Amino acid sequence: MDNQQLLDLLGAMTLEAKVAQLIQLAAPFYEGADKGGQITGPLEAMGITEETVASSGSILGYAGAAGAIAVQKAHLQKNPHGIPLLFMADIVHGFKTIFPVPLAIGCSWDTELAEKSAEIAAREAAVSGVHVTFAPMVDLVRDPRWGRVMESTGEDPYLNSLFARAFVHGFQGKDLTKETERVAACVKHFAAYGASEAGRDYNTVDLSERQLREYYLPAYQAALEEGCEMVMTSFNTVDGIPASANEKLMRSLLREEWGFEGVLISDWGAVKELIPHGAAEDEREAAYRAIRAGVDIEMMTACYVHELPELVRSRRVDEGLIDEAVLRILQLKNKLGLFDNPYRGASPKRETEIVFSPEHRAAAYELAAKSTVLLKNEGVLPLNPDARVVLIGPFAQSGDLLGPWSWSGSTEDAVKLNDALTERLRGSLNIAEGCGIEEGTEEQLREALEAAASADVIVLALGEASEMSGEAGCRTDIRLPGIQLELTARIAEMGKPTAAVLFNGRPLDLHGVYDQVGAVVEAWFPGSEGGAAVADILIGAVNPSARLTMSFPYSVGQVPVYYNPFNTGRPKGAPDAQVRYVSQYLDAPNEPLLPFGFGLSYTTFDYDDLKLSSKKMTTDSPIVISVNVTNTGDRTGTETVQLYVRDIAGDVVRPVRELKSFVKLELAPGERGTAVFTLNEEQLRYHHSDLSFRSDPGQFEVFVGRSSRDTLNDFFRLV
């Protein structure tokens, strides 16, 4: 259809039919999608009619090619205007082939692989009938108590923006109309959901507009610049106004300033939640505020259906607001080609051919291997293939490696660590559970200690159950559960070489593990091929190369702790600082245990000869920065060389360092390479106190190194 035909279709619709396009309902409301159940219960619970369902615009959380075709066919027979449904789902880090959680993907520092993972997820989802994915989540995160940090790529706005672009391009491709095995992306959660107070889900966010623009908005903007078709509102308040009612955020900034013309959808129930927020007295006011803010689709509540028709008839709401929302939805359906082919990419044949295919699983393996971070190694790893190894812990034989946002994945299909090690080790491998995730018995402990007694080396497989992170997975104690720390302490008493492998969705307080064992491997939730990837890391078939994109705190009492804070007027460690009266803790360091950008390898790298092409930069003359890196070990390895900058004095205080670029160097033993960066004036711009975006002349410090903490430095001046 052309746009005039869409306008003609819009003009032929009744007000009630238009409003119904603005509601999104879950699968049990639709004929053929309830798996034999009754749909009258959900209808009655929400107070909506079968007529509303027949005219509704989108379905949530349903996939499967044959079923999706059947649901769409039944819907088209009932819809008075023959308007197809949009099928939307949370395809966050894989459909059936599950990739590592996004926080792990961020640790790969590999945007090409990230894009490939999104492309594969899109292909599997599209042939299974899905049109839209609720991803990527690009919220900047600094508080590991918040369970949803596992959905983000970390604490840095620059790196998050790169991954946002990569995911969007992977999901959508170049042309959604022609590429039917892609899906529309929906960036979330707009805005600043990652700054929820106390690391608690659905909680308040209170930021200055300058902070919002400087740190939290860039990744959303990058996703939209890449062509992201949809935006999801966040649950939280922004400047005292819930996002789904925030006209300044959604109309002024998103629509007018940024020029976003796509579909804006609420998160689950967020429109009706304006009432408990205290931003609406009842459903009518909630509908009024949300439609005025520009929310096009209300997910899983019925304030629009119940109240918008009367609000229009009473002239409190201009029907033009309804029309523009419906038109955006129709335009997305048209861009996806649904008016020409309402079944789009859904294909039972293609579904059996490509979903969880060997090719896709190979890509999941590669990303899992490149996302696994070696945090500590005192000569324990890699394992000697001929050694007598004992594998102990609740994750030794567990398939719970997919993470909390993998609704189409199968833990039974996930490669387990014990199976992968059995295939790879030539020596003996004994396995003992030791304890469960949060509970254990004396018998389990005794069996583990007996197995460990005859081992040359011990591998502990520890971590969080998937439901301990993700949405509503917030925790104040981010150590491993006590029973696992007890197991670790008892094993450590044996004095044998011991490595701990961690499966989890957030940075942890590692006390009781990091200080007890000789090696620590952060595997995160590594996905369908996680066991194989981790096993190859452990035996040295893969040399770890991942780097943290979120700091690991020394203590939860430091949280939020991140690499790019502001300095203070009394910084700890300054030459003239007093012993006590500086910004510090009395019982812990200021710095995290493991900083942003940190990660070890089975080889070592030396940095030297940092050079700047000039000590002066102008708006027209960037400077070239180079550093030599030498592989001083006996294995080929990949080093991620990171460039940071500090603006020494600004209109507003600038962070102690900011990531500006990075380069990956793969070097053979003894090989020397050069990392080269070009830094220009535009990269030095920031939001001033008046919110203007510009740079300041003056002195800047450059840092280049293997992490945000371990760097060489030099200075230049912007003139």
N, C-alpha and C positions, 0 to 999 in steps of 0.2 A: 504494500500500500504506500501511496505518497502521503504527505502530511495533510493535504486537503481531504483525502479519503478518511483519514483518522479524525479530522475535525467534523466531517459529515457523520461519522459513526458516533462521535461524542454528542453531536446535536440530536441524534435520534434516541438517545438514552434518557430514561426517566431520572429524576433526582435520586430516587431510591437505588436504581441500578448503578448510577455513578458512585454513590456513596459505598455500595457493596464492593466496588472495585478497590476500595481503600482498606479493606479488611483482609488480614492474613490469618488463616485458620490451619490447625494441625490436621494430619492425615485422618484421624478418626471421624472427621466431619463429612468425609467424601465417600460416595458409593464406590465400592471396589477397593478402597484403601484401608478399611477397618478390619481386614483379615477375619471377616465373618461376624464381627461384633455388631452392636446396635449403635446408630448415630444419634438416636433420640436423646440419650442422656447428656452428651456434650452440648447439644442444641439447647436443651432446657436449662442447663447450668449457666450458659452464657446469655440466655434470653434472646436467641436469634431464631429465625425461621428457615425453613427449607428454601424459600424463595431467595433469601439473602445468600445462602450457600450457593445456590444456582447462579447468582450474579456476582459472586465473589471473585477476587482478582488473583489470589496466589495461595499456594499450599505449602506448608512448612514440614520439613523433615520426612519426606517420602522419597524412596528411590527403588529402582528395580525396573528394567526396561519393559517387560510385559505388563507389570502392574501399572506403571506410569502411563503407558499407552491406553490401558483399560480405563483408568481414572479420567484421563483427558477426554477419551471418547464419550464416556458417560456424562461428563460435565458439558461438553459441547452440545449434547442432545437436549440438555436442560437450560443452558444459558440462552436467554431471549435474543441475544444479538450475535451468538456464535463466537464470543470472545474467549480465547483459550486461557487456561491457567498458566501462571508462572510457577514452576517447581523450584523451591529454594531449600537449601540445607547447609549445615555447618561442615563444610569440607575444609577443615583447618590445616591439616598437614598430611593429607592423603585420604583417598576414598576407601578402597579395599587394600591397596598397597599402602601401608602406613609408613611415612617417613618420620625421622626424629621430630620431636616437638619443636616449634619455632625458636624457642630460646636456644636449643641445641643447634638448629640450623644456623642461627646467628653466629655461633661459635666456630663455624666452618670458615667464616669470612670469605665465603665463595658465593657470590651473587649469581653466577652462571648455573651452579648446581641448584641453588634455591629456585631459580626460574624453571629449571627442568623439573623439579619436584612439583611445582604448581601446574606445569603443563601436563604431567602424568596424572595428577589428581583430577584435573579438568577433563581429560580424555576419559578416564574411568567413570567419572560422575556423569558426563554428558551422554555416553552410550547407555547409562543406566537411568536416563530420563531427567536428570537435574539440569536446570537452566542457570541458576544463580548460586554462588557460594558466599556464605557470610565470612569472608576472609579477603584480605589479610587484616589481622589485628595489629595495628602499628603504634599502640599506646607505649609511650616511653615509661620505663619502670625503674624505680629506685628502692623499692621496699619488698624484700623477699617474703615478708609475712603474707603478702597478697598472693593468693593462689594462682591468679591469672598471669603472673609473670611468665609462666611457661608458654603462653600464647604470643608473647612479644619477642623481638630479637634483641632487646637489651636496653641499656641506660644511655646510649649516645644518640643524639638527634641526627647526626650525619650518617652514621652507619644504618640506623633504622630507616632513613629515607632511601638509601640504596636498596635495601631489602624490600621496602614497600614497592618500589618501581619493579623490581625483579618479580615479585609475586604477582602483581597485577598483569604484567606482560605475559607471564607464564599461564595464568588463568585465561586471559582474554585473547591472546594472540594479536594479530594485526587487524582482523576484520571478523567480528562476531557473526555477521550475516553469512559469510562464505565458509568460515571455519566452524562447522557444526559440532566438532568434537572439542570445543572450548566452552567455557561458561563465563557469565558476567561476574565480575568481582564486586564485593561490597566492603569497603574499608570501614573499620570500626576501631574504637567506639568514640564517636565525636561528641565531646572532646575531653581529653585529659583524664580519662578514667583511671589511668595508671597512677595518678596522684591522689588516690583515695586516702583520706586520713586514717592513720593507724594501720594501714595495710588491710583494711576491712572492706569486703565486697559491698557494693551498692552505697558506699558511704560518701560523705561530703568531700568536695574538692574546693579549695579556696586558694586561688593563685592571682597574682597581679597579671594584668593583661600583657605586660612586657615579658614576664616569665612564660606565660602561655605561648606567646608568639616565638620566643627565643628557643624553647626546648620542646614543647609538646605539640605544636602545630606543624612543624616542618615535614614530618613523615606523612601526615594526612595530605598535605598540599602536594607532596611528591607523588603520592598515589593518584591524585586527581589529575595532575599534569600528565601522568602516564595513560590517562583515559579511563580510569575506574568509573564504572557505570552507576554505582550506588554508594550511599553513605548510610551508616547506622548510627542513630543517636545513642549516647551513653546513658547509664542509669543515674549518674551523679548530678549534683548541682554544679553549675559554673557561675561564679560570682553571685551566689545565692539563688539562682534560678535553675530548676531542673532542665537538663539539656533538651528534653522533648517539648518544652514550653519556652525555650530561650530564643526570642526573636532576634536579639542582637547577634547571637552566635550563628543561628541557622539562616536567617534572612540577610542580615547586614553583611556578615563576614562570608559565610559559605556561598550564598546565592549572588549577592551583589559584588562584593570585593573580589572573590575568587572566580565568579562566573560559572559556578556549578549548575548545570541544567539537567542533571540526572535525577534519579529517584532517591528520596530520603525516607528511610524506614525506621520505626521505633525499635528498640530492643523489646524482648518478650514482656508484655504487660506494662511497658513504661508509661503509656499514656494514662491509663487508669491510676498508676502509681503517683501521678501528680496530686492525688487526693491525700494519701498519707504523708507525702512530702510537705504538705501544707501550702501548695501552690494552686489548688483548686478545691472548691467546696464540695463539688459533686461531679458526676460524669458529664454533665452539660458544660460546666466550666472547663473541665479537662479537655473535652473535645474542642471547645472554643479556642483555648490557648494553644493546643497542639496544631490545629489547622492554620492558625495565624502565624505560628512559628515556621510553618512550611513542611510539617511531617506529612508525607504522602500516603504511607501505609502504616496502619496501626496493627501491630503484631499481637494476636491472641487476647485482646480485650475488645469490647464492642461499644466503646463510647461514641465513636463516629456513627455507627449504624443506628444506635439508639437516639442520638441527639442532633446530628448535623442536619437532617431534613427539617426539623422544626427550627433550628437556628437560622437556616436559610430563609424559611418562610416568614419568620419573625423579623428578618432583615438584620439580625445581629451579625450574621456571616454572609459575606458577598458570595454568591454562587460561583463567581469567577475563581475564587480560591479552590473550590471543589473541581472546577473544570481544568485548572492548570495542573492539579495533582493527578487527575485521571489521565490527562493527555500525556504526562510524563510516563505513566505506567504503560499506556498504549504504545507510546514511542519505543519503549524498551522491548515490549513484546514484538513490535514490528522489526526492530533492529536484530532481534534474535531469529527472525523469520517465522515466527509462530503463526502468523495469519496465512502464510503460504503452506507451511507444514507444521501443524500444531504438535506433532510428535517429534519434531526436530531430530536430534541425534540419537534418540532412544532406539536401540537395536538389540534384540536378544542374541542375534548371531555375533555382532561385534562385542557384545558384553562378554560372551564366553571366550572370545579370542584374545581380548586385551586386558580384561580386569584380572589383576594379580598375576600378570604374565611374567615369565622369566626375565624379560627385558626390563620390566618395571621393578621387579624385585632386585635386579642388579643395580639399578639406580638408587634404590633405597639403601642397599648395602654400602655403596660408595659414599653416600651422604652421611650415613651413620658412622662410618670409619673416619670421615673428615670432621665430624662434629664431636668426637670423643676427646676430652681434654685430659692430658696427663698433668696432674696437680703436684705430685711428689714422686720422687724415685731415688732411693738410696741404694741402687744396684740390685734391687729385687727383680725388676723387669728389664728386658723381656724374659719370659720363662724359658728354661732349658727344656726342649721338647722331650728329652729323655729323663727328666726329673720325675720323682714321685710327688704328684700334686694332689692336694686335697682341696675340694671346693665346698665351702661351708657358707650357709646363710639362707635367709628366706627367699632370695632371688636366684639361688643356685639352679633350681629346676622350674622357675616361674615363667609363665608366658605373659605376665602383667608388665609388658615392656612397651606398650603402645601409648600410654598416657590417657588423660581423661577426655580428650576431644578426638576420639577415633571410633565414632559410632558405627561405621560400616566395617571396621577392621575385626579381625578374629585373633584372640589371644591364643587359641589352639593352633593357628597357623604360624604364629611367631616363632622364629628360630630361638630356642632356649640356649642359655650359656652352657649348661652341662652337655647338651648334645653336640654343640659346636666344638667344645674342648675335647670331647671324646674322639671326634673325627681327626683332630689336629695333633694331639699329644702322642708321642711314641711310648712314653713311660706310663706308669699307672696313674689312674685318676679315680680317687675315692670321693664320694659325695655324702654330705651330711647336712641336714637342715639347720641344726643348731638352735634355731628359734623361729617363731613366726614374725610377722611384721611388728606386732605390738605385744605379743604374748609368747611365752615359751615355758617348757617344762624342764625339770631336772634331768629327765631321761634324754631329751633332745640335746641338752648341753653335754651330758656325759658321752653320748655317742659321738658328738663333734670332737670332743677332746681326745677320745680314743682314736678316732680317725686321724687327727692331727699329729698324734704322737709318732707315727711312722712316716710322716711326710718330710720331703726335702723342703718344700715351699707350700705355703697356705694362701689360698685366694678366698677372701671374704666377699660374698655377693650381698650387699646391704642396700637399704633405701626406703622409700616411701611407697605405699600402695597408691595406685593411680588416683583414687578418690581423695587422697590427702592433699592434692593440689588441684589446679583448675578452678572453674567457677564455684564459689562457695567453699573453696578449700583453703581458707585463711587460717593461719596458726600464729600464736604468740611464741611458742617454743619451736624453733626451727632446727633443733638438733635432731639426730636420729632418735627413734624411740628408745627408751631406757633399756629394754631387753636386748636390743642390738648393741648398745654401748657396753652392756655387761658381757655379752658374748665376745666382743672385740677385746675387752680388757683381759678376759680369761685366756684368750688365744695369745695375746701379746705377752703374757706371763711365761709362755713356753719358750720365748726367745728365738723362735724360728723366723726365717725370712717370710714376711707376710705382706700381701697386697690387698687393698680394699677396692672393690668396684662398686660405685654408687649409682643406683637407678632412682631418679627423683625428678621433680618438676620445678625446683627452685634452688637458688644458692642456699646452702645449709651453714649453720654454725657447726664446724667440723671438729670441735673439741671432743675428745674421746675417740676420735678416729685418726685425724691428721697427726696427732702427737703420739699415737700408739703403734702405728704400722710404718713399714718402710716405703710403701708406695701407695698412692691414691689415684684412681682413675675415675673421672667424672663421665659417666655414660649417658646421663639424663634418662629420659624415656626414648630409647633409640629406634623404636619402630619394628616393623615386621622382620627385618633382617638384623636386628640389634645383636642377638647372641653371636651371630657369625662375625659381625664387625668387631665386637668387643674381644672375641676370642683371638682374632688376628692381631689386634693391638697387643694383647697379653703375650702372645708367642713371638711378636716382633715381625710377623709377616707384613704388617703395616706399621710404618713409623708415625706416631701421633703428630699432628700438626695444628690441632684446633687451639683457639685462643678465647678466653672468657670475654663475653660481652656484657656481663653483669658481675659486679664485685661480690666476693664472698666475705661476709662480715667476720671480724674477730669475735664479736659478741652481738647478740640481738639488741643489746642496749645502745649500739652505735647507729642502728637503723633509723632513717635512711643514710646509707654510706655509699658514696659514689666517687668516681675518679675526678670529676670536674667541678668541685665546689668552689665557692668564693674563698678568698683569704679573709683574715680578720685584721683588725687593728692591733691585735696582740697575738700574732701567730706563734704557735709552738715551734721552737728551734731557731727563731730569728737570732742574729748575733747579739743583740742587746736585750734579749728576752729575760725576764725574771724566771725563777724556778717555778713559782706557783701561779702567779697572776698572768697566765696566758690561756688561750682557748685550748683546753685539754680535759681529758678524763683523768681521774686520779687512779683508776683501777684497770685501765685498758689503754692501748694506743689509740690515736686518732684514726690511723689508717686501717683499711680492711686487712684481713688475713691474706687474701689473694686479690690483686687489683684487676681492673679492666685491662684486657689485652694480654693477660698472663696465660702461659701454657708451656709445657716442657716437651722435649723431644728425646729420642734415643741417641741423638747426636748433640753436639754443642756448636754454638756459633759465637764468633768474636766480631765486634764492631770497632772500626777505626776510621780515621781520616774523614771526619765530617767536614764538608765544604759547602760554602755558600758562594754562588757566582758573583754576588755583590752584597755589600753591607747596607745598600740603599735600595728601596723599592719605590716606584712611582705607580700611578694609576695605569700608565702605559708600558711599564717595564717590570714584568714579574722577575722573581729570582729563582734560580735553579739550585736545588739542595741535593747533595749526593753523600752517600756513606758507603764504605766498603764493608762487606760481610764475608767472613771466611768460615767454612765448615771445618771445625777443628776436631771433629770426631771421626769415627770409623764407619759411619753409615750415611747414605744419601738421605737428605732431609729437606723439608720445606720450611723456610723461615718467613714469618709475616712481619715485615719491617713497617713500623708505624711512625707517622709524622704528626706531631702535636705542636701547637703554637700557644703562646700566652701574650696577650696585650698587656703591657706592663702598667699602663695608666689610661683609663677611659672615662668617658662621661658618666657611665655607671661602672661599677666594679665588674671586672671580667674574671672568668674562671681561671684557676691556677694552671690549667692546660686544656686544650680542646683538640680532639682528633680532626685532622684536615684531609688525610689521605693515608693509603697503605699500599705496599707492593709485596707480592709473594715472590720469593727467590727459591728455586729448587737447586740445591748444590750437592755435588758429589763430595766424598771425603777429600779434604785438602783444597777443594775448589774455592776460589775467591770471586765474588760477584759484587756488582755495584747497584745499589738501589738509588733511583733518580726520581726526584719530585720537582714539579713546577708549581710554585706558590704565587698567586696573584692577589691584587688588592681586593678583588671581589670576595675572596675567601676570608678577608679580615673584617668584613662588615658585620654589624650587629644592631639590635634594636636599642636606640638611645632612650633617654627619659621621656622624650616627646614622641616615642614610637617610630621616629624616622629610622630608616635602615641605611646605615652608612659606616664608613671606617673613620678612624681618627689618626692623624699624623702622630708619630711618636715611636718609641722603642718597642720592639717585640722580641720575645725569646722563642727560639726553635728547639724542639726536642725530637730526636730520632732514636728509636730503639725497639726492643723486643716486647715491651709492654708500656703501660702508662707510667710505670714506676722506674723501669730500668732503661735509661736513655743517655745519649750524649747531647750536649746542648751548645748553642751559639746564639748570637744576637744580630738583628738588623734594624734599620730604621725606615719607617714609611714617611716619605717626604712629599 
